Amino acid sequence: MRSVADLRPWKRPLKVNNSRVAITAGAVFLFAALAVSLFSNQSSKPITTAQVFTWDCETAEYKPEIITITCADGGIFVEKIQWSTWGKKGATGIGVLSENLCQPNCAEGKRVTAPVNLTLSNLTRYKEKIYLRTLDMTTSNGKEFPWGRANGFQWDVMEFAELMRG
């Protein structure tokens, strides 16, 4: 008479090689420990103010004096920036928004300016450095810009750099 194991070979008990199991378990444990060690070392190092950057188009900047919004033609930018705070929690400052109204065209357009309050936020790690990527801007007086742009303007200053640098 034949046994069930003879009729159904997939029902046979598996022979386990204990040394292979031990080697595999050891490798998994070692890999997990290494991964935890690498990631915990990165986050345990304190971020200093000097390690925090932002962008002016595709150029990484530390406390920039100018931030260009429209990198292709330079039609909109913030200049004369003075930072009152700067660090991993964000940055605040004041500056002057300058915009070419492009009327009748951009070559002949009138440039208008207004004082603004600036906030940089959204700390982001990119290619081994740390950046503040989101620029929020409001008029200093809290009203709309004199040329009709609504008060409150937000810009991802890192987006252009990511596109250009890949």
Sequence and secondary structure as in RCSB ss.txt:
>XXXX:A:sequence
MRSVADLRPWKRPLKVNNSRVAITAGAVFLFAALAVSLFSNQSSKPITTAQVFTWDCETAEYKPEIITITCADGG
IFVEKIQWSTWGKKGATGIGVLSENLCQPNCAEGKRVTAPVNLTLSNLTRYKEKIYLRTLDMTTSNGKEFPWGRA
NGFQWDVMEFAELMRG
>XXXX:A:secstr
   HHHH GGGS     HHHHHHHHHHHHHHHHHHHHHHHHHHHS   GGGEEEEETTEEESS S EES TTT  
EEEEEEEEEEEETTEEEEEEEEEEE  SS TTT  EEEEEEEEEEEEEEEETTEEEEEEEEEEETTSS  TTS  
S EEEETTHHHHHHH 
